[in-house]
């Protein structure tokens, strides 16, 4: 059985799967020059991948929910595994959504993909591909979780979740080894659509050339790292307070030490394969004020999975960090309440 590795702290210490997590060590050498300070009840651990590299995991155990009359623990919720997008890391979920969902009884695990956050970086110029990132997520789930989780992916993290689902369900992938562990469901938050981001770019170029210039400057040229107004416009609502935008801007700047993907190779490998069984439970969730993923991109994802997408008013691309973060969290919670562990495929 694999275990969380503390190779940079205590090389011979580990914990078994789903055990109560020990406190995060405060004396490790952080990879981010602006380290994220964990909230009460959270722990930073490191899952050792088959490659030998360590993947950061910020975890927060769900509170035990008890029947007020019989004093017994109620039915177990599926664990939640959160996958971030470009320029982010596990911390983006730890700010609001991990405390929120753990309070509702869900065990929460936010992963930092390789080359992001406090995770190790692989050799090469990019952190990985859809295949390698999804494989790292699958390795964590297979070795550390006892129940099929719900995968929650944001932006390009949503595309990784889509590839995971296709690999899990599609027999064409059986030649690459064992299929990815089954899930209880998946949530795609402001996700890049199955065809990738090229369609988004072309639509902006023809319909919103000024927005296209801004988004290209912000993301491709990484101008969001130095321009507070551009950072706010790209990721957050206009009413977001500047001091919060500045804090997240610094964390985003430090989070991505290398690109998550080679975008040319990525787009050449898309669209993601379709899911043969349309009964798999997926929530497609978007934001009306999303500066990156437009309404057509959200609709494309909904059509691909044959589910009506939900689009929230007054929320921007970084739904989990935005000043109205509760809106998305409550929609997801309502959807989760309709799931049962024994419905996992």
Buried (B, 14 or more C-beta within 10 A) or exposed (E): EBBBBBBBBEEEEBBEEBEEBEEBBEEBEEBBEBBBEBBEBBBBBBBBBEBEBBBBBBBBBBEEBEEEEEEEEEEBBBBBBBBBBBBBBBBBBBBBBBBBBBEBBBBBBBBBBBBBBBBBEBEEEBBBBBBBBBBBBBBBBEBBBEBBBBBBBBBBBBBBBBBBBBBBBBEEBEEEEEBBBEBBBBBBBBBBBBBBBEBBBEBBEEEEEEBBEBBBBBBEEEBBBEBEEBBBBBBBBEEBEEEBBEBBBBBBBBBBBBBBBBBEEBBEEBBBBEBEEEEBBBBBBBBEBBBBBBEEBBBBBBBBBEBEBBBBEBBBBBBBBBBBBBBBBEBBBEBBEEBEEEEBE
